[in-house]
Amino acid sequence: MNTKSEEPPYLLAAQAGSVVRHLYSRLRAGEPATAADLCRTIGALQQLADDLTQVLPGLQAQLEESLLDGQIGAGDTTGEAWDKVADVGYSLAQARTGGLLLAAELRVSRRTLGELASL
């Protein structure tokens, strides 16, 4: 299955947020969540997590290019600017690792939910 979406990540984030809010409002109102609601929510979150893990390394590369081009970090010393870029890079790498783990767990949840729904 191809996990890379054609949608831009900001649109995926908006769609996933909308699906999650819809499910949350149903649960808050005391309505039971259907298997379809859960699958849709998990699927949207999985797609977003998968795509974000693909985008994050590119963000680091663009940040480094922007620093080299002088577009960012002009008010800092060279060492300070690189330290900040390295800090952001570390955070992006950690976010990517978390996203990979999240996407894997969401795939397992979705598969298990599908098995439960078919019983």
A tleap script that builds the chain and sets N, CA, C and O, in Angstrom:
source leaprc.protein.ff14SB
mol = sequence {
  NMET ASN THR LYS SER GLU GLU PRO PRO TYR
  LEU LEU ALA ALA GLN ALA GLY SER VAL VAL
  ARG HIE LEU TYR SER ARG LEU ARG ALA GLY
  GLU PRO ALA THR ALA ALA ASP LEU CYS ARG
  THR ILE GLY ALA LEU GLN GLN LEU ALA ASP
  ASP LEU THR GLN VAL LEU PRO GLY LEU GLN
  ALA GLN LEU GLU GLU SER LEU LEU ASP GLY
  GLN ILE GLY ALA GLY ASP THR THR GLY GLU
  ALA TRP ASP LYS VAL ALA ASP VAL GLY TYR
  SER LEU ALA GLN ALA ARG THR GLY GLY LEU
  LEU LEU ALA ALA GLU LEU ARG VAL SER ARG
  ARG THR LEU GLY GLU LEU ALA SER CLEU
}
set mol.1.N position { 0.846 -1.184 0.000 }
set mol.1.CA position { 0.000 0.000 0.000 }
set mol.1.C position { 0.879 1.231 0.000 }
set mol.1.O position { 1.825 1.315 0.784 }
set mol.2.N position { 0.593 2.169 -0.846 }
set mol.2.CA position { 1.332 3.423 -0.925 }
set mol.2.C position { 0.852 4.354 0.170 }
set mol.2.O position { -0.319 4.733 0.203 }
set mol.3.N position { 1.757 4.723 1.069 }
set mol.3.CA position { 1.350 5.587 2.177 }
set mol.3.C position { 1.573 7.048 1.872 }
set mol.3.O position { 1.129 7.901 2.641 }
set mol.4.N position { 2.245 7.375 0.777 }
set mol.4.CA position { 2.515 8.765 0.434 }
set mol.4.C position { 1.302 9.358 -0.235 }
set mol.4.O position { 0.823 8.838 -1.243 }
set mol.5.N position { 0.809 10.429 0.310 }
set mol.5.CA position { -0.389 11.072 -0.216 }
set mol.5.C position { -0.002 12.112 -1.254 }
set mol.5.O position { 1.111 12.638 -1.244 }
set mol.6.N position { -0.933 12.399 -2.144 }
set mol.6.CA position { -0.747 13.471 -3.116 }
set mol.6.C position { -1.110 14.827 -2.506 }
set mol.6.O position { -0.784 15.872 -3.070 }
set mol.7.N position { -1.775 14.808 -1.366 }
set mol.7.CA position { -2.206 16.033 -0.707 }
set mol.7.C position { -1.029 16.686 0.013 }
set mol.7.O position { -0.162 15.985 0.536 }
set mol.8.N position { -0.986 18.018 0.047 }
set mol.8.CA position { 0.071 18.672 0.831 }
set mol.8.C position { -0.153 18.434 2.323 }
set mol.8.O position { -1.295 18.305 2.765 }
set mol.9.N position { 0.933 18.375 3.104 }
set mol.9.CA position { 0.807 18.071 4.534 }
set mol.9.C position { -0.131 19.010 5.290 }
set mol.9.O position { -0.831 18.565 6.200 }
set mol.10.N position { -0.164 20.295 4.939 }
set mol.10.CA position { -1.050 21.206 5.674 }
set mol.10.C position { -2.510 20.844 5.450 }
set mol.10.O position { -3.334 21.009 6.350 }
set mol.11.N position { -2.840 20.350 4.253 }
set mol.11.CA position { -4.213 19.940 3.986 }
set mol.11.C position { -4.535 18.643 4.724 }
set mol.11.O position { -5.630 18.480 5.261 }
set mol.12.N position { -3.568 17.721 4.745 }
set mol.12.CA position { -3.762 16.483 5.504 }
set mol.12.C position { -3.986 16.788 6.980 }
set mol.12.O position { -4.834 16.175 7.628 }
set mol.13.N position { -3.223 17.737 7.504 }
set mol.13.CA position { -3.373 18.102 8.913 }
set mol.13.C position { -4.774 18.654 9.171 }
set mol.13.O position { -5.403 18.311 10.172 }
set mol.14.N position { -5.259 19.501 8.277 }
set mol.14.CA position { -6.605 20.060 8.437 }
set mol.14.C position { -7.662 18.965 8.356 }
set mol.14.O position { -8.609 18.955 9.143 }
set mol.15.N position { -7.503 18.041 7.402 }
set mol.15.CA position { -8.456 16.953 7.257 }
set mol.15.C position { -8.440 16.038 8.477 }
set mol.15.O position { -9.493 15.658 8.991 }
set mol.16.N position { -7.238 15.687 8.937 }
set mol.16.CA position { -7.132 14.826 10.118 }
set mol.16.C position { -7.743 15.512 11.334 }
set mol.16.O position { -8.444 14.879 12.124 }
set mol.17.N position { -7.476 16.803 11.482 }
set mol.17.CA position { -8.055 17.551 12.594 }
set mol.17.C position { -9.567 17.558 12.537 }
set mol.17.O position { -10.230 17.415 13.564 }
set mol.18.N position { -10.115 17.723 11.350 }
set mol.18.CA position { -11.562 17.731 11.179 }
set mol.18.C position { -12.174 16.379 11.539 }
set mol.18.O position { -13.208 16.318 12.204 }
set mol.19.N position { -11.540 15.303 11.101 }
set mol.19.CA position { -12.041 13.956 11.390 }
set mol.19.C position { -11.974 13.682 12.893 }
set mol.19.O position { -12.907 13.119 13.466 }
set mol.20.N position { -10.880 14.075 13.523 }
set mol.20.CA position { -10.729 13.857 14.968 }
set mol.20.C position { -11.760 14.676 15.743 }
set mol.20.O position { -12.373 14.168 16.682 }
set mol.21.N position { -11.956 15.940 15.356 }
set mol.21.CA position { -12.954 16.776 16.040 }
set mol.21.C position { -14.356 16.217 15.874 }
set mol.21.O position { -15.158 16.266 16.807 }
set mol.22.N position { -14.664 15.682 14.690 }
set mol.22.CA position { -15.976 15.085 14.457 }
set mol.22.C position { -16.195 13.899 15.402 }
set mol.22.O position { -17.242 13.788 16.038 }
set mol.23.N position { -15.202 13.023 15.484 }
set mol.23.CA position { -15.330 11.862 16.378 }
set mol.23.C position { -15.432 12.316 17.831 }
set mol.23.O position { -16.246 11.792 18.592 }
set mol.24.N position { -14.616 13.277 18.210 }
set mol.24.CA position { -14.634 13.772 19.589 }
set mol.24.C position { -15.998 14.369 19.938 }
set mol.24.O position { -16.515 14.134 21.030 }
set mol.25.N position { -16.579 15.132 19.025 }
set mol.25.CA position { -17.893 15.737 19.320 }
set mol.25.C position { -18.966 14.665 19.451 }
set mol.25.O position { -19.865 14.798 20.281 }
set mol.26.N position { -18.891 13.617 18.656 }
set mol.26.CA position { -19.852 12.512 18.776 }
set mol.26.C position { -19.701 11.818 20.120 }
set mol.26.O position { -20.690 11.519 20.789 }
set mol.27.N position { -18.458 11.563 20.510 }
set mol.27.CA position { -18.229 10.895 21.794 }
set mol.27.C position { -18.661 11.778 22.956 }
set mol.27.O position { -19.236 11.287 23.927 }
set mol.28.N position { -18.390 13.064 22.867 }
set mol.28.CA position { -18.791 13.997 23.924 }
set mol.28.C position { -20.303 14.070 24.069 }
set mol.28.O position { -20.825 14.269 25.165 }
set mol.29.N position { -20.999 13.906 22.950 }
set mol.29.CA position { -22.467 13.948 22.975 }
set mol.29.C position { -23.068 12.615 23.418 }
set mol.29.O position { -24.289 12.462 23.460 }
set mol.30.N position { -22.211 11.659 23.747 }
set mol.30.CA position { -22.692 10.367 24.209 }
set mol.30.C position { -23.057 9.403 23.094 }
set mol.30.O position { -23.597 8.328 23.355 }
set mol.31.N position { -22.767 9.776 21.851 }
set mol.31.CA position { -23.050 8.880 20.733 }
set mol.31.C position { -21.928 7.851 20.626 }
set mol.31.O position { -20.755 8.189 20.784 }
set mol.32.N position { -22.278 6.621 20.363 }
set mol.32.CA position { -21.223 5.614 20.211 }
set mol.32.C position { -20.468 5.818 18.902 }
set mol.32.O position { -21.053 6.189 17.884 }
set mol.33.N position { -19.185 5.574 18.944 }
set mol.33.CA position { -18.370 5.656 17.731 }
set mol.33.C position { -18.569 4.378 16.935 }
set mol.33.O position { -18.503 3.279 17.486 }
set mol.34.N position { -18.808 4.518 15.668 }
set mol.34.CA position { -18.940 3.343 14.815 }
set mol.34.C position { -17.549 2.884 14.390 }
set mol.34.O position { -16.576 3.631 14.491 }
set mol.35.N position { -17.476 1.665 13.923 }
set mol.35.CA position { -16.207 1.152 13.404 }
set mol.35.C position { -15.734 2.016 12.244 }
set mol.35.O position { -14.534 2.242 12.086 }
set mol.36.N position { -16.663 2.497 11.438 }
set mol.36.CA position { -16.301 3.358 10.308 }
set mol.36.C position { -15.692 4.675 10.801 }
set mol.36.O position { -14.710 5.158 10.238 }
set mol.37.N position { -16.281 5.254 11.861 }
set mol.37.CA position { -15.723 6.481 12.440 }
set mol.37.C position { -14.298 6.253 12.924 }
set mol.37.O position { -13.401 7.054 12.660 }
set mol.38.N position { -14.108 5.150 13.634 }
set mol.38.CA position { -12.777 4.850 14.166 }
set mol.38.C position { -11.775 4.593 13.044 }
set mol.38.O position { -10.647 5.083 13.089 }
set mol.39.N position { -12.184 3.833 12.051 }
set mol.39.CA position { -11.289 3.554 10.922 }
set mol.39.C position { -10.931 4.831 10.168 }
set mol.39.O position { -9.778 5.027 9.786 }
set mol.40.N position { -11.911 5.691 9.957 }
set mol.40.CA position { -11.677 6.953 9.256 }
set mol.40.C position { -10.706 7.829 10.044 }
set mol.40.O position { -9.795 8.430 9.475 }
set mol.41.N position { -10.908 7.891 11.341 }
set mol.41.CA position { -10.040 8.711 12.190 }
set mol.41.C position { -8.620 8.162 12.222 }
set mol.41.O position { -7.651 8.898 12.037 }
set mol.42.N position { -8.514 6.868 12.458 }
set mol.42.CA position { -7.185 6.252 12.502 }
set mol.42.C position { -6.499 6.372 11.139 }
set mol.42.O position { -5.303 6.651 11.065 }
set mol.43.N position { -7.250 6.165 10.078 }
set mol.43.CA position { -6.683 6.278 8.729 }
set mol.43.C position { -6.175 7.676 8.426 }
set mol.43.O position { -5.100 7.838 7.847 }
set mol.44.N position { -6.944 8.688 8.816 }
set mol.44.CA position { -6.516 10.071 8.577 }
set mol.44.C position { -5.253 10.386 9.368 }
set mol.44.O position { -4.333 11.019 8.849 }
set mol.45.N position { -5.210 9.951 10.607 }
set mol.45.CA position { -4.019 10.194 11.428 }
set mol.45.C position { -2.819 9.419 10.902 }
set mol.45.O position { -1.696 9.923 10.915 }
set mol.46.N position { -3.051 8.208 10.444 }
set mol.46.CA position { -1.970 7.397 9.884 }
set mol.46.C position { -1.401 8.059 8.632 }
set mol.46.O position { -0.184 8.148 8.475 }
set mol.47.N position { -2.269 8.520 7.751 }
set mol.47.CA position { -1.809 9.168 6.512 }
set mol.47.C position { -1.009 10.428 6.835 }
set mol.47.O position { 0.027 10.686 6.222 }
set mol.48.N position { -1.488 11.198 7.786 }
set mol.48.CA position { -0.778 12.411 8.178 }
set mol.48.C position { 0.592 12.065 8.760 }
set mol.48.O position { 1.592 12.681 8.392 }
set mol.49.N position { 0.645 11.098 9.651 }
set mol.49.CA position { 1.921 10.705 10.262 }
set mol.49.C position { 2.885 10.181 9.203 }
set mol.49.O position { 4.069 10.516 9.226 }
set mol.50.N position { 2.390 9.360 8.276 }
set mol.50.CA position { 3.243 8.840 7.205 }
set mol.50.C position { 3.826 9.974 6.364 }
set mol.50.O position { 5.024 9.992 6.081 }
set mol.51.N position { 2.981 10.908 5.971 }
set mol.51.CA position { 3.449 11.996 5.116 }
set mol.51.C position { 4.375 12.955 5.855 }
set mol.51.O position { 5.342 13.452 5.277 }
set mol.52.N position { 4.090 13.216 7.113 }
set mol.52.CA position { 4.965 14.113 7.870 }
set mol.52.C position { 6.365 13.537 8.028 }
set mol.52.O position { 7.348 14.277 8.007 }
set mol.53.N position { 6.458 12.234 8.185 }
set mol.53.CA position { 7.789 11.631 8.310 }
set mol.53.C position { 8.587 11.797 7.024 }
set mol.53.O position { 9.818 11.794 7.054 }
set mol.54.N position { 7.899 11.941 5.896 }
set mol.54.CA position { 8.582 12.184 4.627 }
set mol.54.C position { 8.995 13.643 4.465 }
set mol.54.O position { 9.998 13.934 3.813 }
set mol.55.N position { 8.237 14.556 5.048 }
set mol.55.CA position { 8.475 15.988 4.889 }
set mol.55.C position { 9.568 16.509 5.820 }
set mol.55.O position { 10.337 17.391 5.437 }
set mol.56.N position { 9.641 15.981 7.020 }
set mol.56.CA position { 10.537 16.543 8.030 }
set mol.56.C position { 12.006 16.592 7.624 }
set mol.56.O position { 12.648 17.608 7.888 }
set mol.57.N position { 12.580 15.566 7.001 }
set mol.57.CA position { 13.986 15.685 6.589 }
set mol.57.C position { 14.222 16.823 5.589 }
set mol.57.O position { 15.259 17.485 5.631 }
set mol.58.N position { 13.268 17.045 4.702 }
set mol.58.CA position { 13.384 18.148 3.743 }
set mol.58.C position { 13.355 19.505 4.419 }
set mol.58.O position { 13.998 20.448 3.957 }
set mol.59.N position { 12.615 19.608 5.506 }
set mol.59.CA position { 12.581 20.870 6.245 }
set mol.59.C position { 13.956 21.207 6.811 }
set mol.59.O position { 14.381 22.362 6.785 }
set mol.60.N position { 14.641 20.200 7.316 }
set mol.60.CA position { 15.980 20.417 7.846 }
set mol.60.C position { 16.924 20.876 6.741 }
set mol.60.O position { 17.717 21.797 6.940 }
set mol.61.N position { 16.842 20.239 5.583 }
set mol.61.CA position { 17.703 20.620 4.454 }
set mol.61.C position { 17.424 22.060 4.034 }
set mol.61.O position { 18.357 22.816 3.762 }
set mol.62.N position { 16.158 22.445 3.979 }
set mol.62.CA position { 15.813 23.820 3.613 }
set mol.62.C position { 16.295 24.811 4.652 }
set mol.62.O position { 16.733 25.908 4.306 }
set mol.63.N position { 16.223 24.446 5.905 }
set mol.63.CA position { 16.696 25.312 6.974 }
set mol.63.C position { 18.196 25.542 6.830 }
set mol.63.O position { 18.668 26.672 6.956 }
set mol.64.N position { 18.942 24.480 6.569 }
set mol.64.CA position { 20.388 24.607 6.391 }
set mol.64.C position { 20.719 25.467 5.172 }
set mol.64.O position { 21.619 26.305 5.229 }
set mol.65.N position { 19.992 25.262 4.069 }
set mol.65.CA position { 20.199 26.083 2.867 }
set mol.65.C position { 19.902 27.547 3.148 }
set mol.65.O position { 20.635 28.428 2.699 }
set mol.66.N position { 18.833 27.810 3.886 }
set mol.66.CA position { 18.479 29.189 4.228 }
set mol.66.C position { 19.562 29.840 5.076 }
set mol.66.O position { 19.848 31.028 4.922 }
set mol.67.N position { 20.153 29.079 5.953 }
set mol.67.CA position { 21.239 29.603 6.776 }
set mol.67.C position { 22.455 29.918 5.914 }
set mol.67.O position { 23.069 30.975 6.058 }
set mol.68.N position { 22.799 29.002 5.020 }
set mol.68.CA position { 23.954 29.224 4.136 }
set mol.68.C position { 23.730 30.396 3.186 }
set mol.68.O position { 24.674 31.107 2.839 }
set mol.69.N position { 22.485 30.598 2.766 }
set mol.69.CA position { 22.154 31.709 1.866 }
set mol.69.C position { 22.024 33.039 2.600 }
set mol.69.O position { 21.853 34.081 1.968 }
set mol.70.N position { 22.102 33.010 3.924 }
set mol.70.CA position { 21.980 34.239 4.708 }
set mol.70.C position { 20.558 34.705 4.916 }
set mol.70.O position { 20.337 35.841 5.336 }
set mol.71.N position { 19.589 33.856 4.632 }
set mol.71.CA position { 18.183 34.240 4.790 }
set mol.71.C position { 17.735 34.180 6.245 }
set mol.71.O position { 16.768 34.843 6.621 }
set mol.72.N position { 18.422 33.399 7.061 }
set mol.72.CA position { 18.117 33.325 8.488 }
set mol.72.C position { 19.418 33.414 9.270 }
set mol.72.O position { 20.493 33.162 8.725 }
set mol.73.N position { 19.325 33.766 10.523 }
set mol.73.CA position { 20.487 33.791 11.402 }
set mol.73.C position { 21.382 34.995 11.250 }
set mol.73.O position { 22.508 34.989 11.747 }
set mol.74.N position { 20.914 36.028 10.578 }
set mol.74.CA position { 21.753 37.194 10.328 }
set mol.74.C position { 22.147 37.914 11.618 }
set mol.74.O position { 23.217 38.519 11.676 }
set mol.75.N position { 21.319 37.862 12.636 }
set mol.75.CA position { 21.601 38.553 13.890 }
set mol.75.C position { 22.484 37.762 14.841 }
set mol.75.O position { 22.866 38.275 15.892 }
set mol.76.N position { 22.811 36.537 14.500 }
set mol.76.CA position { 23.605 35.661 15.360 }
set mol.76.C position { 25.019 35.514 14.815 }
set mol.76.O position { 25.283 35.785 13.643 }
set mol.77.N position { 25.914 35.082 15.681 }
set mol.77.CA position { 27.231 34.696 15.184 }
set mol.77.C position { 27.059 33.404 14.395 }
set mol.77.O position { 26.029 32.738 14.504 }
set mol.78.N position { 28.055 33.054 13.610 }
set mol.78.CA position { 27.971 31.834 12.814 }
set mol.78.C position { 27.766 30.616 13.696 }
set mol.78.O position { 26.949 29.750 13.382 }
set mol.79.N position { 28.498 30.545 14.791 }
set mol.79.CA position { 28.360 29.415 15.703 }
set mol.79.C position { 26.979 29.340 16.321 }
set mol.79.O position { 26.395 28.262 16.424 }
set mol.80.N position { 26.451 30.501 16.736 }
set mol.80.CA position { 25.110 30.517 17.337 }
set mol.80.C position { 24.048 30.078 16.324 }
set mol.80.O position { 23.140 29.312 16.649 }
set mol.81.N position { 24.180 30.573 15.105 }
set mol.81.CA position { 23.201 30.228 14.067 }
set mol.81.C position { 23.235 28.727 13.783 }
set mol.81.O position { 22.185 28.092 13.684 }
set mol.82.N position { 24.432 28.159 13.653 }
set mol.82.CA position { 24.534 26.724 13.392 }
set mol.82.C position { 24.046 25.906 14.575 }
set mol.82.O position { 23.446 24.846 14.395 }
set mol.83.N position { 24.297 26.391 15.777 }
set mol.83.CA position { 23.795 25.687 16.965 }
set mol.83.C position { 22.264 25.642 16.959 }
set mol.83.O position { 21.660 24.620 17.286 }
set mol.84.N position { 21.655 26.760 16.586 }
set mol.84.CA position { 20.190 26.806 16.529 }
set mol.84.C position { 19.655 25.881 15.443 }
set mol.84.O position { 18.666 25.179 15.652 }
set mol.85.N position { 20.308 25.878 14.286 }
set mol.85.CA position { 19.889 24.994 13.203 }
set mol.85.C position { 20.054 23.535 13.630 }
set mol.85.O position { 19.204 22.696 13.328 }
set mol.86.N position { 21.141 23.239 14.326 }
set mol.86.CA position { 21.356 21.872 14.820 }
set mol.86.C position { 20.287 21.484 15.834 }
set mol.86.O position { 19.810 20.349 15.828 }
set mol.87.N position { 19.907 22.417 16.706 }
set mol.87.CA position { 18.844 22.139 17.679 }
set mol.87.C position { 17.517 21.836 16.973 }
set mol.87.O position { 16.804 20.900 17.335 }
set mol.88.N position { 17.206 22.643 15.967 }
set mol.88.CA position { 15.971 22.399 15.207 }
set mol.88.C position { 16.069 21.055 14.490 }
set mol.88.O position { 15.106 20.289 14.467 }
set mol.89.N position { 17.217 20.774 13.915 }
set mol.89.CA position { 17.418 19.498 13.223 }
set mol.89.C position { 17.229 18.316 14.150 }
set mol.89.O position { 16.619 17.313 13.779 }
set mol.90.N position { 17.752 18.438 15.355 }
set mol.90.CA position { 17.581 17.369 16.332 }
set mol.90.C position { 16.099 17.186 16.662 }
set mol.90.O position { 15.607 16.060 16.733 }
set mol.91.N position { 15.403 18.284 16.859 }
set mol.91.CA position { 13.964 18.214 17.164 }
set mol.91.C position { 13.186 17.604 16.002 }
set mol.91.O position { 12.269 16.810 16.213 }
set mol.92.N position { 13.550 17.975 14.780 }
set mol.92.CA position { 12.875 17.411 13.613 }
set mol.92.C position { 13.147 15.912 13.495 }
set mol.92.O position { 12.257 15.141 13.136 }
set mol.93.N position { 14.368 15.508 13.796 }
set mol.93.CA position { 14.705 14.079 13.751 }
set mol.93.C position { 13.917 13.308 14.804 }
set mol.93.O position { 13.430 12.208 14.545 }
set mol.94.N position { 13.797 13.890 15.982 }
set mol.94.CA position { 13.012 13.246 17.043 }
set mol.94.C position { 11.541 13.171 16.646 }
set mol.94.O position { 10.880 12.159 16.881 }
set mol.95.N position { 11.033 14.244 16.045 }
set mol.95.CA position { 9.639 14.246 15.598 }
set mol.95.C position { 9.427 13.193 14.520 }
set mol.95.O position { 8.398 12.518 14.508 }
set mol.96.N position { 10.389 13.048 13.616 }
set mol.96.CA position { 10.270 12.028 12.565 }
set mol.96.C position { 10.248 10.632 13.183 }
set mol.96.O position { 9.440 9.793 12.785 }
set mol.97.N position { 11.121 10.379 14.146 }
set mol.97.CA position { 11.139 9.079 14.812 }
set mol.97.C position { 9.799 8.816 15.500 }
set mol.97.O position { 9.244 7.723 15.396 }
set mol.98.N position { 9.291 9.821 16.197 }
set mol.98.CA position { 7.981 9.684 16.840 }
set mol.98.C position { 6.885 9.453 15.821 }
set mol.98.O position { 5.975 8.656 16.053 }
set mol.99.N position { 6.964 10.145 14.694 }
set mol.99.CA position { 5.973 9.971 13.639 }
set mol.99.C position { 5.999 8.578 13.039 }
set mol.99.O position { 4.953 7.998 12.748 }
set mol.100.N position { 7.218 8.037 12.853 }
set mol.100.CA position { 7.342 6.670 12.332 }
set mol.100.C position { 6.719 5.665 13.294 }
set mol.100.O position { 6.009 4.750 12.878 }
set mol.101.N position { 6.992 5.845 14.580 }
set mol.101.CA position { 6.412 4.956 15.589 }
set mol.101.C position { 4.890 5.092 15.639 }
set mol.101.O position { 4.165 4.099 15.705 }
set mol.102.N position { 4.427 6.329 15.606 }
set mol.102.CA position { 2.989 6.589 15.627 }
set mol.102.C position { 2.304 5.961 14.417 }
set mol.102.O position { 1.271 5.306 14.557 }
set mol.103.N position { 2.874 6.157 13.238 }
set mol.103.CA position { 2.276 5.597 12.025 }
set mol.103.C position { 2.217 4.071 12.100 }
set mol.103.O position { 1.223 3.462 11.705 }
set mol.104.N position { 3.284 3.462 12.607 }
set mol.104.CA position { 3.296 1.995 12.729 }
set mol.104.C position { 2.217 1.519 13.694 }
set mol.104.O position { 1.513 0.549 13.411 }
set mol.105.N position { 2.086 2.187 14.816 }
set mol.105.CA position { 1.063 1.795 15.791 }
set mol.105.C position { -0.345 2.028 15.249 }
set mol.105.O position { -1.254 1.242 15.518 }
set mol.106.N position { -0.524 3.095 14.495 }
set mol.106.CA position { -1.831 3.354 13.900 }
set mol.106.C position { -2.178 2.291 12.858 }
set mol.106.O position { -3.338 1.897 12.741 }
set mol.107.N position { -1.184 1.824 12.100 }
set mol.107.CA position { -1.433 0.738 11.142 }
set mol.107.C position { -1.897 -0.519 11.867 }
set mol.107.O position { -2.843 -1.179 11.437 }
set mol.108.N position { -1.225 -0.846 12.971 }
set mol.108.CA position { -1.616 -2.023 13.757 }
set mol.108.C position { -3.030 -1.839 14.295 }
set mol.108.O position { -3.847 -2.757 14.229 }
set mol.109.N position { -3.316 -0.657 14.825 }
set mol.109.CA position { -4.661 -0.383 15.363 }
set mol.109.C position { -5.721 -0.507 14.286 }
set mol.109.O position { -6.786 -1.081 14.511 }
set mol.110.N position { -5.426 0.027 13.132 }
set mol.110.CA position { -6.402 -0.004 12.035 }
set mol.110.C position { -6.654 -1.438 11.583 }
set mol.110.O position { -7.794 -1.827 11.331 }
set mol.111.N position { -5.581 -2.222 11.483 }
set mol.111.CA position { -5.724 -3.630 11.068 }
set mol.111.C position { -6.534 -4.400 12.128 }
set mol.111.O position { -7.435 -5.165 11.783 }
set mol.112.N position { -6.219 -4.202 13.388 }
set mol.112.CA position { -6.932 -4.894 14.463 }
set mol.112.C position { -8.391 -4.468 14.507 }
set mol.112.O position { -9.273 -5.302 14.712 }
set mol.113.N position { -8.652 -3.198 14.322 }
set mol.113.CA position { -10.028 -2.701 14.295 }
set mol.113.C position { -10.790 -3.330 13.135 }
set mol.113.O position { -11.957 -3.695 13.279 }
set mol.114.N position { -10.136 -3.456 11.996 }
set mol.114.CA position { -10.764 -4.098 10.847 }
set mol.114.C position { -11.118 -5.549 11.146 }
set mol.114.O position { -12.175 -6.032 10.740 }
set mol.115.N position { -10.228 -6.246 11.860 }
set mol.115.CA position { -10.504 -7.627 12.241 }
set mol.115.C position { -11.683 -7.703 13.200 }
set mol.115.O position { -12.530 -8.588 13.087 }
set mol.116.N position { -11.732 -6.767 14.144 }
set mol.116.CA position { -12.858 -6.746 15.087 }
set mol.116.C position { -14.173 -6.463 14.378 }
set mol.116.O position { -15.195 -7.079 14.681 }
set mol.117.N position { -14.144 -5.540 13.443 }
set mol.117.CA position { -15.365 -5.161 12.730 }
set mol.117.C position { -15.880 -6.291 11.859 }
set mol.117.O position { -17.077 -6.365 11.582 }
set mol.118.N position { -14.980 -7.181 11.419 }
set mol.118.CA position { -15.408 -8.261 10.531 }
set mol.118.C position { -15.984 -9.454 11.299 }
set mol.118.O position { -16.518 -10.380 10.688 }
set mol.119.N position { -15.882 -9.440 12.615 }
set mol.119.CA position { -16.409 -10.563 13.417 }
set mol.119.C position { -17.917 -10.524 13.505 }
set mol.119.O position { -18.521 -11.390 14.138 }
savepdb mol mol.pdb
quit
